[in-house]
C-alpha cells in the first residue's frame, strides 16, 4: 500500500514539541541544547511578520520540518521581503522520500502568496548545494569563513582527533599565535572614528539602515528592532558583545560577536561586521575591538563570515585572519514578479553570520 505524504503548517507556539524534535535530530551539541530551550519563543517574537513553518507527515507520523524566516533586505533604494530558509531536518527513518523538496516547493508557493519577494538560504556542504540547484534554487555565490588561530593544539585535536596527545607537539605555537594577535592589534589603524563597546543597540541604527537602503548592494536590514530581536530577545540564551563606530557623532559602523563553539572547540564568532561603504576603513578597528574583548577568555580561534575580496576580508587579513577554506553558499529563489535584475547577481549580496538563524 502506497504511503500518504502530507505537508501541513506548523505553529511554533502550539507545536513546539515537533519543532524541538526536528531541531534535535539534526543539530547537536551544548549550544544547540541551550538554543532549543527558547527557540519557539524566539521565532515567534520575530518583528517581521509572515514567517512560514512547514511539517511533512508520512502516514500521519511527523517526519520533516522546514522553516522560512521573515527577514527584510535593503538595497538599491528599496526594502525587500525575504523568506530565509532555516532548520531543514528530516527524522531518522524518513529519508529517501524527497521530503525537503516537497517542503521547499510548497514554501516557495506560500512565500509568493504572502508577498515575499524571494526566498534565500545558506548551505555549507557542496553535495547539499548541488541537490538544491537541481531542486530549483539558484546559487548566489559563496562567502569564506575567516579564521584567527590562537590555540593550535586545541584546533588540531578537534580537526584531527586521531592525533591524540601528538597534537600537543604544536604547543609552542600557542604563545606565538597570541603574541602575533596582540602585535597586529597594536598596529591597527583607523579613520577618524570613535570606537566604543555598548550594552544596547542605538536608536539611530534605523538611520544607518536607511543609508544602507540607498546603496547599490543588498544587506539584511540592521535596524534596531531587528537586532534587538536577533541578539537580545528573551528566547535567545546567548550574550553578545556590541561595538559601534561614530564619526562626528554619526553612526558609521558596528560589530557584534560572542563566545561560541567553533568546529568543536571554544572559540569566538564575529557575527556582524558592517560599515557604511564610504567608511569601510573603520571595519578593521571594529573587528580589532571584538578581538580585544575576546582574547582574555583565551579562545582557541576567532572566526567571521565575510564577502570574498571585500573591505571586510581585507580588514580581517590585516589582523592576522586567514581563509579557513570553509564556505557558506547563498541560495536564492524569486517569489515575486518584476524584481530588479540586481537581485540575481551574486556580487551584490553582503554576507555575515548575522544573516543566518544560528547566531
C-alpha positions in Angstrom: 0.0 0.0 0.0 1.4 3.4 -1.0 2.4 5.8 1.7 0.5 9.0 2.3 2.6 12.1 2.5 1.1 15.4 3.6 2.5 18.9 4.2 0.9 21.0 6.8 1.6 24.3 8.6 3.3 24.1 11.9 2.7 26.7 14.7 5.9 27.1 16.9 3.9 28.1 19.9 1.5 25.1 19.7 3.7 22.5 18.1 6.9 23.3 20.0 7.5 19.6 20.7 7.6 18.8 17.0 9.9 21.8 16.3 12.3 20.8 19.0 12.2 17.1 17.9 13.2 18.1 14.4 15.9 20.5 15.5 17.4 17.9 17.9 17.5 15.4 15.1 20.0 17.5 13.1 21.6 20.0 15.4 23.6 18.6 18.3 26.0 19.9 21.0 25.8 22.1 24.1 24.9 25.2 22.2 22.1 23.5 20.3 20.6 22.3 23.6 20.8 25.8 25.0 19.1 27.3 21.9 16.2 24.8 21.9 15.1 25.9 25.4 13.8 29.2 24.0 13.8 28.5 20.3 10.0 28.6 19.7 9.6 31.7 21.8 12.5 33.4 19.9 11.0 32.5 16.5 7.5 33.7 17.5 8.9 37.1 18.6 10.3 38.0 15.1 9.2 41.6 14.5 8.9 40.9 10.7 5.6 39.2 10.1 4.8 36.3 7.8 7.3 33.5 8.7 6.4 30.1 7.3 6.7 26.9 9.2 6.0 23.6 7.4 5.9 20.0 8.6 5.8 16.8 6.5 3.9 13.7 7.7 4.3 10.2 6.4 1.2 8.1 7.1 0.3 10.6 9.8 3.7 10.5 11.5 5.7 13.7 11.8 8.8 13.2 9.5 10.4 16.5 8.4 10.4 20.3 9.0 11.4 23.3 7.0 11.0 27.0 8.1 11.2 30.2 6.1 12.0 33.1 8.5 10.7 36.5 7.6 13.6 38.9 7.1 14.0 42.3 5.4 16.8 43.0 3.0 17.7 46.6 1.9 19.5 48.0 -1.1 19.0 49.6 -4.5 16.6 52.1 -2.9 14.2 49.5 -1.7 13.3 47.3 1.2 12.7 43.7 0.1 10.8 41.0 1.9 12.9 37.8 2.1 12.0 34.4 3.3 15.1 32.8 4.9 15.0 29.0 4.7 16.2 27.5 8.0 16.4 24.4 10.2 15.7 21.9 7.4 15.6 18.5 9.0 14.3 15.0 8.4 13.9 12.5 11.2 15.7 9.2 11.0 13.9 6.5 9.1 12.1 9.0 6.8 14.9 9.8 4.3 14.7 9.0 0.6 11.2 10.4 0.1 12.1 13.8 -1.2 10.5 15.5 1.8 12.8 18.5 1.7 12.0 19.1 -2.0 8.3 18.9 -1.3 8.6 21.3 1.7 10.7 23.8 -0.3 8.3 23.9 -3.3 5.3 24.4 -1.0 7.3 27.0 0.9 8.1 29.0 -2.3 4.4 29.0 -3.2 3.4 30.2 0.2 6.1 32.8 0.2 4.7 34.2 -3.1 1.2 34.1 -1.7 2.3 36.1 1.4 4.0 38.7 -0.6 7.7 37.8 -0.2 10.0 39.0 -2.9 12.3 36.0 -2.7 13.4 33.0 -0.7 17.1 32.7 0.3 19.2 30.3 2.4 22.7 29.4 3.4 24.3 26.0 3.0 27.8 24.7 3.8 28.1 21.2 2.2 28.8 21.1 -1.5 26.6 18.0 -2.1 23.7 19.7 -0.5 24.2 22.8 -2.7 24.2 20.5 -5.8 21.0 18.9 -4.7 19.4 22.4 -4.1 20.4 23.5 -7.6 18.6 20.5 -9.0 15.5 21.5 -7.0 15.3 24.9 -8.5 17.3 27.2 -6.2 20.0 29.4 -7.8 23.5 29.8 -6.4 24.3 33.4 -5.3 28.0 32.9 -4.6 29.9 31.8 -1.6 31.5 33.6 1.4 34.6 32.4 3.2 34.9 31.8 7.0 38.0 33.8 8.0 39.9 32.3 11.0 42.3 33.7 13.5 44.1 30.7 15.1 45.1 31.2 18.7 45.4 27.7 20.2 46.9 25.3 17.5 47.0 22.2 19.8 43.2 22.5 20.6 42.4 23.1 16.9 44.4 20.0 15.9 42.7 17.8 18.5 39.4 19.0 17.1 40.1 18.8 13.4 42.3 15.6 13.6 41.2 13.7 16.7 43.3 10.6 15.6 46.4 12.6 16.6 45.5 12.4 20.3 48.4 13.6 22.5 50.5 14.2 19.4 48.6 17.4 18.9 50.5 18.8 21.9 53.6 18.9 19.7 52.1 22.2 18.4 52.0 23.7 21.9 55.0 26.1 21.2 52.8 27.7 18.5 50.2 28.8 21.1 52.1 31.7 22.7 53.4 32.7 19.2 49.8 32.9 17.9 48.7 35.0 20.8 51.7 37.3 20.5 51.1 37.8 16.8 47.4 38.7 17.6 48.4 41.3 20.2 51.0 42.7 17.9 48.6 43.1 15.0 46.1 44.8 17.3 48.8 47.3 18.4 49.5 48.2 14.8 45.9 48.7 13.6 44.9 51.9 12.0 41.5 53.6 11.7 40.0 56.6 10.1 38.9 59.4 12.4 36.3 57.4 14.3 35.4 56.8 17.9 35.0 53.1 18.8 33.0 52.2 21.9 31.7 49.0 23.4 28.0 49.5 24.1 25.3 47.5 26.0 22.3 48.2 23.8 21.8 48.8 20.1 21.4 52.5 19.5 18.2 54.1 18.2 20.0 55.6 15.1 20.5 52.1 13.7 17.3 53.0 11.8 19.1 55.9 10.1 22.0 53.6 9.5 19.7 51.0 7.8 18.1 53.8 5.7 21.6 54.7 4.5 22.2 51.1 3.5 18.9 51.0 1.7 20.3 53.7 -0.7 23.4 51.7 -1.6 23.6 49.5 -4.7 24.2 46.4 -2.6 21.9 44.0 -0.7 22.2 43.9 3.0 20.0 42.2 5.6 18.3 45.0 7.5 20.2 46.2 10.5 17.5 48.4 12.1 17.1 48.4 15.9 14.0 46.3 16.2 15.6 43.5 14.1 18.9 43.5 16.0 17.1 43.7 19.4 15.2 40.6 18.4 18.1 38.7 16.8 20.5 39.2 19.6 18.7 40.4 22.7 15.2 38.8 22.8 14.3 36.7 25.8 14.2 33.5 23.8 17.9 33.9 22.9 20.2 32.3 25.6 23.5 33.8 24.4 25.2 37.0 25.5 26.7 39.3 22.8 29.4 41.9 22.7 28.5 45.1 20.7 30.9 47.8 19.5 30.0 50.9 17.4 31.9 53.4 15.4 31.0 57.0 15.2 32.4 60.0 13.3 31.3 63.4 14.4 28.5 61.7 16.3 27.2 59.8 13.3 26.9 56.0 13.5 29.1 54.7 10.6 29.5 51.1 11.6 29.1 48.4 14.2 30.1 44.8 15.0 28.6 42.0 17.1 30.3 38.9 18.5 30.1 36.3 21.2 31.9 33.3 22.6 30.7 30.2 20.6 31.6 26.7 19.7 33.6 26.7 16.5 34.3 23.3 14.9 34.2 21.6 18.3 36.4 24.0 20.3 35.8 27.0 22.4 36.0 30.0 20.1 34.6 33.4 19.4 32.5 34.4 16.5 32.2 37.8 14.8 28.6 37.8 13.7 28.0 41.2 12.3 30.8 43.4 10.8 29.1 46.3 9.0 30.1 49.8 8.0 28.7 52.4 5.6 30.6 51.9 2.2 32.2 55.3 2.4 33.6 54.4 5.9 34.8 50.9 5.2 38.2 51.8 6.7 36.6 51.5 10.1 35.9 47.8 9.7 39.5 46.9 10.9 39.0 48.8 14.1 35.6 47.3 14.8 36.9 43.8 14.3 40.0 44.6 16.4 37.8 45.8 19.2 36.0 42.4 19.3 39.3 40.6 19.2 40.5 42.5 22.2 37.2 41.7 24.0 37.6 38.0 23.1 41.3 37.4 23.9 41.1 37.4 27.8 38.9 34.3 27.7 41.6 32.5 25.7 39.5 31.2 22.8 41.2 28.6 20.5 40.2 30.6 17.5 38.2 33.7 16.4 36.2 33.5 13.2 34.0 35.6 10.9 32.0 35.1 7.8 32.6 37.9 5.2 32.4 38.6 1.5 35.3 37.3 -0.6 37.6 40.1 -1.8 35.8 42.7 0.2 36.8 45.5 2.5 35.8 43.3 5.5 38.0 40.4 4.3 41.0 42.8 3.9 40.4 44.3 7.4 40.5 40.8 8.9 43.6 39.7 6.9 45.4 42.8 8.3 44.5 41.5 11.8 46.0 38.1 11.0 42.9 36.2 9.9 43.2 33.6 7.2 40.8 31.8 4.9 39.7 28.6 6.6 38.6 27.1 3.2 35.1 26.6 4.7 32.5 28.5 2.7 28.8 29.4 3.2 26.8 29.3 -0.1 23.8 31.6 -0.6 20.9 30.1 -2.5 18.1 32.2 -4.0 14.7 31.8 -5.4 12.5 34.7 -6.6 8.9 34.5 -5.4 7.6 37.7 -6.9 7.5 39.1 -10.5 9.3 42.2 -11.8 12.2 42.1 -9.3 15.3 44.1 -10.3 17.9 42.1 -12.1 20.5 43.2 -9.5 19.0 40.6 -7.0 20.2 37.8 -9.2 23.8 39.0 -9.2 26.0 37.2 -6.6 28.4 40.1 -6.2 25.5 42.3 -4.9 24.9 40.3 -1.7 26.5 41.1 1.7 27.4 38.1 3.8 27.8 37.9 7.6 26.8 35.2 10.1 24.2 37.5 11.4 22.1 36.8 8.3 21.5 33.2 9.4 19.3 31.8 12.2 22.2 30.2 14.1 23.7 33.2 15.8 
